[in-house]
Amino acid sequence: MSQINTNSIDVNYPIPGQNNSSQGFRTNFTSIKNNLDTAGNEITELQNNAVLKSALSGITLNNDMANTLISNAAVRSFRHTTYNLGNSLSGTVVVDSSVADYNYGNVSGNITLQFSSWAPTNTSQTIILQLGNLTGKTITFPTAVSYTNDNAGLTLLENYQGSGVVSAPFNTDQLTFALSTVDCGNTLYIEPLYRSQQSSQIVKRAPPVTGQQGDRVGTVCVDTALDQLVITNTNAADYLTTSGNTTQLYPGMAVSFTGTSFEANIVIGTTYYVRNVVSSTTFTISSTSAISSNLDLSTASGTMYCNPVSYMYIATDNYSGNTFDKNIGSTTAPSTITISSAMSNVAVNQPIIFTGTVGGNTGVSVDSVFYIKTVVGSAITVSQTRYNGVAGPTYTGVLTTSGATTDIDCTVYEGPDIFKRVTLNPY
């Protein structure tokens, strides 16, 4: 409300037809001056703070709202600002999110993006970034959007290469992204525009056969990628030698070979099973999932490729199982896990997933699906594989613990098998 107050001005002064004291003039002039000063201050405040359609005479237009709240407004035909980042972008490119809502440019070499001047924490801001001339170029995003989760953020982009790097897909020269934040840019969410994502329905996990809460008919999963191994030698002692590393292999894992076989008993395209991981560069295989004996090999050398078999998992029914959380009491090398809680609902061939500190102190990896191999009293053994409903070879990587293991427990899954799997063969 305006502070101008004319009540102190005597509008009937001077009185006509008589002498009047000059004090009345002074009083009125003082009141007029004070109200003019008040009006001047209020007009200046309006000039500094009001939102205007155009600049006032002699004053630069500045409608920066400085995060002031505007609420309960009906709006129409709002536009977004644009900014040309440049037509020959290379190296480090800084995108100032306070300059424009839509930023665009063309690249001439690989670029590394940086973002600045995001809106304050607890407010949401989204900008659009369009980059062209991307054939043969890469975009590296900052770690704020470089999710390590295989099913979020950058990893869902169809052209994600890992380590925060994105490139244009085949026959594509331009990419457009929406980037959002609610914490002043410390965490950035990215969504591709005009291009598809990898389907978020195809997630990278090996589900238990029973499925998990939320799995429905048509849910599709794929294994996390494993490295192809180059095989350089076979030996009459029945082991294969690789120039890679065998750490990803485990007994019972299905593998197949591609290339040209230099070993008569290894048939290209046939499924074999890892029997023993002998060292970081050597392993043996079996012709059956029972892995009861090594495949007989001769001493030979050459080059062929060992491919850990990967699967696509498809849900043919909705999840309708039950989960039972169990406490781990102790573990005994090489394979025994003792459950300290009730053993009801614990049965052979059921899926079991360990939870807690990664690896705990038990030697059992968490968040991976195992299958119960044996149940004797409160002691169980597990397998990393299951074929035709039967748990595979016993996992022998368990470490000995003393006393209750408070940093790792497990969940047992009980219910109908809703997932089927399809072998993905190399070609």
C-alpha positions in Angstrom: 0.0 0.0 0.0 1.3 3.4 -0.9 2.6 5.6 2.0 1.5 8.9 0.3 -0.8 10.8 2.7 -2.4 14.1 1.7 -4.4 14.6 4.9 -2.0 17.2 6.2 -2.6 19.5 3.2 -5.1 22.2 3.9 -7.0 22.5 0.6 -8.9 25.6 1.9 -5.8 27.6 2.5 -5.3 30.5 1.9 -8.7 31.9 2.8 -9.8 34.4 0.2 -10.6 38.1 1.2 -8.3 38.2 4.2 -4.7 38.4 5.2 -3.3 34.8 5.7 -0.2 33.8 7.7 2.7 32.5 5.6 2.9 29.5 8.0 0.0 27.8 6.3 1.9 28.0 2.9 5.0 26.5 4.6 3.0 23.7 6.1 1.3 22.8 2.8 4.6 23.0 0.9 6.3 20.7 3.5 3.5 18.1 3.2 3.6 18.3 -0.6 7.4 17.8 -0.6 7.2 14.9 1.8 4.6 13.1 -0.3 6.6 13.7 -3.5 9.6 12.2 -1.8 7.5 9.2 -0.8 6.1 8.9 -4.3 9.7 9.1 -5.7 10.8 6.3 -3.4 7.9 4.1 -4.3 8.3 4.7 -8.1 12.0 3.8 -7.8 11.1 0.6 -5.9 8.6 -0.3 -8.7 11.2 0.4 -11.3 13.7 -1.9 -9.5 11.3 -4.7 -8.7 8.4 -4.8 -11.1 8.1 -7.2 -14.0 7.7 -5.1 -17.1 6.7 -5.7 -20.8 9.4 -3.3 -22.0 12.2 -1.2 -20.6 11.3 2.2 -19.0 13.0 5.3 -20.3 16.6 5.4 -19.3 16.5 2.0 -17.4 17.8 -1.3 -18.7 15.0 -4.0 -18.7 15.7 -6.7 -16.1 13.0 -9.2 -15.3 15.2 -11.6 -13.3 12.8 -13.0 -10.7 15.7 -14.4 -8.5 13.7 -17.5 -7.6 10.8 -15.5 -6.2 7.6 -17.6 -6.0 4.8 -17.0 -8.5 1.8 -19.1 -7.6 -1.8 -19.9 -8.7 -1.3 -18.3 -12.1 -3.0 -19.3 -15.4 -0.4 -18.9 -18.2 -0.5 -19.2 -22.0 2.0 -19.1 -24.9 5.2 -19.1 -22.8 8.4 -19.5 -24.8 11.8 -20.9 -23.9 15.1 -19.1 -24.6 17.7 -20.5 -26.9 21.5 -20.2 -27.1 24.0 -21.1 -29.7 27.0 -22.8 -28.0 29.0 -22.6 -31.2 29.4 -24.3 -34.6 32.8 -25.9 -34.0 32.7 -27.3 -30.5 35.7 -29.4 -29.4 37.4 -30.3 -26.1 35.8 -29.0 -22.9 32.4 -27.3 -23.5 30.7 -25.4 -20.6 27.0 -25.2 -20.7 25.7 -22.3 -18.5 22.2 -23.3 -17.5 21.3 -19.8 -16.5 21.8 -18.4 -20.1 19.0 -20.3 -21.9 16.6 -23.2 -21.6 17.5 -24.7 -25.0 21.2 -24.9 -25.9 22.4 -26.1 -29.3 25.6 -26.4 -31.3 27.7 -28.4 -33.7 30.8 -30.3 -32.8 34.1 -30.6 -34.7 35.8 -33.1 -32.4 35.2 -35.1 -29.2 33.8 -33.0 -26.4 33.7 -33.2 -22.6 30.7 -31.4 -21.1 30.6 -29.3 -18.0 27.5 -27.6 -16.6 27.2 -24.6 -14.4 24.8 -22.1 -12.7 22.0 -24.5 -12.0 19.0 -23.4 -9.9 19.4 -23.6 -6.1 18.8 -26.9 -4.2 15.2 -27.8 -3.6 14.1 -26.2 -6.9 13.8 -28.2 -10.2 15.4 -27.1 -13.4 15.5 -28.7 -16.8 17.5 -27.6 -19.9 17.6 -29.1 -23.4 20.9 -29.8 -25.1 21.0 -30.4 -28.9 24.3 -31.4 -30.5 24.9 -31.9 -34.2 27.6 -33.1 -36.6 28.3 -36.1 -34.3 29.3 -38.7 -36.8 32.5 -40.3 -35.5 32.6 -38.0 -32.4 32.0 -38.8 -28.7 30.3 -36.8 -25.8 31.7 -37.3 -22.3 29.2 -36.3 -19.6 30.3 -35.3 -16.1 30.1 -37.8 -13.2 26.9 -36.2 -12.0 25.1 -38.1 -14.8 27.5 -41.1 -15.0 25.4 -43.7 -13.2 27.1 -47.0 -12.4 23.7 -48.6 -12.1 23.1 -50.7 -15.2 19.5 -49.7 -15.4 19.5 -45.9 -14.9 20.6 -42.6 -16.4 23.3 -42.8 -19.1 23.3 -46.6 -19.1 19.8 -46.5 -20.7 20.9 -44.5 -23.7 20.9 -46.6 -26.8 24.4 -45.3 -27.7 26.1 -45.4 -24.3 29.7 -46.7 -24.4 30.5 -46.7 -20.7 32.6 -44.3 -18.4 30.2 -41.4 -19.1 30.8 -41.6 -22.9 28.0 -41.3 -25.5 28.3 -41.5 -29.2 25.8 -41.2 -32.1 24.2 -44.4 -33.2 24.5 -45.7 -36.7 23.2 -43.3 -39.4 22.5 -40.6 -36.8 24.2 -37.2 -36.8 22.3 -35.2 -34.1 21.3 -36.0 -30.5 19.1 -34.0 -28.2 18.9 -34.6 -24.4 16.8 -33.2 -21.5 18.9 -32.7 -18.3 17.3 -32.1 -15.0 18.3 -31.5 -11.4 16.8 -30.8 -8.0 20.0 -30.4 -6.1 21.9 -27.6 -7.9 23.5 -29.9 -10.4 25.1 -32.4 -8.0 22.9 -35.1 -9.5 21.7 -34.8 -13.1 19.0 -36.9 -14.7 19.2 -37.4 -18.4 16.5 -38.3 -21.0 17.0 -38.6 -24.7 14.6 -36.7 -27.0 13.7 -37.7 -30.5 15.7 -41.0 -30.0 14.7 -44.1 -28.2 16.2 -45.4 -25.0 17.2 -49.0 -24.4 13.9 -50.4 -23.2 13.7 -50.0 -19.5 11.7 -53.2 -19.6 14.9 -55.1 -20.6 16.9 -54.8 -17.4 20.4 -56.3 -16.8 19.8 -59.0 -14.1 19.6 -62.7 -13.8 16.3 -63.2 -12.0 15.4 -66.1 -9.8 13.2 -68.6 -11.6 10.3 -67.6 -9.4 10.8 -63.9 -10.4 10.6 -61.1 -7.9 8.0 -58.6 -6.7 6.8 -56.6 -9.6 7.7 -59.1 -12.4 4.9 -59.6 -14.8 4.1 -61.5 -18.0 6.5 -60.1 -20.7 9.2 -58.8 -18.3 12.5 -59.3 -20.1 15.9 -59.5 -18.5 19.4 -60.1 -19.9 22.6 -61.2 -18.2 25.3 -58.7 -17.4 27.9 -58.9 -20.2 30.9 -61.3 -19.7 34.2 -61.1 -21.6 35.0 -63.4 -24.4 38.3 -65.3 -23.7 41.0 -66.0 -26.3 42.1 -69.6 -26.0 45.7 -70.1 -27.1 46.5 -73.6 -25.9 45.1 -76.9 -24.8 47.0 -79.5 -22.8 46.9 -83.3 -22.4 46.3 -82.7 -18.7 42.9 -81.5 -20.0 43.2 -77.7 -19.3 42.8 -74.8 -21.6 45.0 -71.7 -21.4 43.6 -68.2 -22.1 45.4 -64.9 -22.7 42.6 -63.3 -20.8 41.6 -63.8 -17.1 39.4 -66.6 -15.7 38.1 -64.7 -12.7 34.6 -64.5 -14.3 34.4 -68.3 -14.7 32.9 -70.7 -12.1 32.2 -74.5 -12.1 29.0 -75.3 -14.0 29.1 -72.2 -16.1 28.0 -72.9 -19.7 30.4 -71.9 -22.4 30.7 -72.3 -26.1 33.6 -71.9 -28.6 33.8 -69.8 -31.8 36.4 -69.4 -34.5 38.4 -72.4 -35.7 38.9 -75.2 -33.2 42.5 -76.5 -33.0 41.4 -79.3 -30.5 39.7 -82.3 -32.0 37.4 -82.8 -29.0 36.1 -79.3 -28.9 33.3 -78.7 -31.5 32.6 -75.1 -32.4 29.1 -74.1 -31.3 28.6 -76.9 -28.8 27.8 -76.1 -25.2 30.3 -77.2 -22.6 30.5 -76.5 -18.9 33.4 -75.2 -16.8 34.6 -77.9 -14.5 37.5 -76.4 -12.6 39.1 -72.9 -12.6 42.7 -74.0 -12.2 44.4 -70.6 -12.2 44.0 -67.1 -13.5 44.7 -68.3 -17.0 43.8 -72.0 -17.1 40.6 -74.0 -16.6 39.0 -77.3 -17.5 35.6 -78.1 -19.1 33.1 -80.9 -19.1 30.7 -82.1 -21.8 27.7 -82.2 -19.3 26.3 -79.9 -16.7 27.0 -82.6 -14.1 30.7 -81.8 -14.6 31.7 -85.3 -13.4 34.8 -85.5 -15.6 37.1 -83.3 -17.7 36.7 -83.2 -21.4 39.6 -85.2 -22.8 42.0 -82.8 -24.5 45.3 -83.1 -26.3 48.3 -80.7 -26.4 47.7 -78.2 -29.1 48.0 -74.5 -29.8 46.3 -71.9 -32.0 43.5 -69.3 -31.6 39.9 -69.9 -30.8 37.4 -68.1 -28.5 35.6 -69.2 -25.4 32.2 -67.4 -24.8 30.4 -67.6 -21.5 26.9 -68.4 -22.4 24.5 -65.5 -21.7 20.7 -65.7 -21.5 17.6 -63.7 -22.1 15.0 -64.3 -19.4 11.3 -63.9 -20.3 8.5 -64.0 -17.7 5.6 -66.2 -18.8 3.4 -65.5 -15.8 3.0 -62.9 -13.0 5.0 -63.2 -9.8 3.0 -65.0 -7.2 5.7 -66.3 -4.9 6.8 -65.7 -1.3 10.0 -64.6 0.2 11.5 -65.7 3.5 14.2 -63.7 5.2 16.8 -65.9 7.0 19.7 -65.1 9.3 23.1 -66.6 8.6 24.7 -68.0 11.8 28.1 -69.1 10.5 29.8 -70.5 7.4 32.4 -73.2 7.0 34.8 -73.5 4.1 34.6 -74.6 1.4 30.8 -74.8 1.0 28.7 -74.9 4.2 26.3 -72.1 5.2 24.5 -72.4 8.5 21.2 -70.7 9.0 20.4 -69.6 12.5 16.7 -68.9 12.0 13.9 -71.4 11.4 14.5 -73.8 8.5 10.8 -73.9 7.4 10.4 -73.0 3.7 14.0 -73.9 2.9 14.2 -76.6 0.3 16.6 -78.0 -2.3 16.7 -76.2 -5.7 15.0 -73.0 -4.4 16.5 -69.6 -5.3 18.4 -67.9 -2.6 19.9 -64.4 -2.6 22.4 -63.1 0.0 22.1 -59.6 1.2 24.2 -57.2 3.3 27.8 -56.0 3.1 29.2 -56.9 -0.3 30.9 -60.2 0.1 30.4 -60.0 3.9 33.1 -62.2 5.4 31.6 -65.4 4.1 33.0 -65.5 0.5 29.4 -65.4 -0.9 28.6 -62.6 -3.3 25.5 -60.6 -2.4 22.6 -59.7 -4.8 23.4 -62.7 -7.1 21.1 -65.6 -7.5 22.2 -68.9 -6.0 20.3 -72.2 -5.8 20.1 -74.4 -2.7 22.0 -77.6 -3.5 21.6 -79.6 -0.2 19.8 -79.1 3.1 21.1 -81.0 6.2 19.6 -79.8 9.4 20.3 -76.1 9.5 23.2 -76.3 7.1 22.9 -75.7 3.4 25.1 -75.7 0.3 24.4 -73.7 -2.8 25.1 -73.6 -6.5 25.6 -70.8 -8.9 23.7 -72.6 -11.6 20.5 -74.5 -12.2 19.6 -76.7 -15.1 16.1 -78.2 -15.8 15.0 -77.4 -12.3 18.0 -79.0 -10.5 20.8 -77.0 -8.8 24.2 -77.5 -10.4 27.7 -78.0 -8.9 28.3 -77.0 -5.3 29.7 -73.6 -4.8 33.1 -74.0 -3.0 34.1 -70.4 -2.4 32.6 -70.2 1.1 34.9 -68.9 3.8 34.9 -70.0 7.5 33.4 -67.6 10.0 33.2 -67.8 13.7 30.0 -66.7 15.6 27.0 -65.0 14.0 27.6 -63.3 10.7 25.9 -59.9 11.4 26.9 -58.4 8.1 25.2 -60.8 5.6 21.8 -62.6 5.6 19.7 -64.2 2.9 16.3 -64.4 1.3 14.8 -67.7 0.1 12.3 -67.6 -2.8 9.3 -70.0 -2.9 6.8 -70.1 -5.7 6.0 -71.2 -9.2 8.7 -70.8 -11.9 7.6 -67.9 -14.0 10.8 -67.2 -15.9 12.0 -69.1 -18.9 15.4 -68.4 -20.5 16.7 -68.4 -24.1 20.4 -69.0 -24.9 22.0 -66.1 -26.7 24.6 -67.7 -29.1 27.6 -65.9 -30.5 27.9 -65.7 -34.2 
